[in-house]
């Protein structure tokens, strides 16, 4: 982050999101035969704003990997 602290609410939401992603990734790893269905179900629950967030997060992860 650029030196700014998150509020308690922001930090809580970010932590919950990260926890859910880690849980989904773990479940996909544990059940590789169901991984695609799990990913599709998760993405299917997102609205346009949620999908845009995933695109932005993907770009951020890609940028950090460089």
Buried (B, 14 or more C-beta within 10 A) or exposed (E): EEEEEEEEEEEEEEEEEEEEEEEBEEEBEEEEEEBEEBEEEBEEEEEEEEEEEEEEEEEEEEEEEE
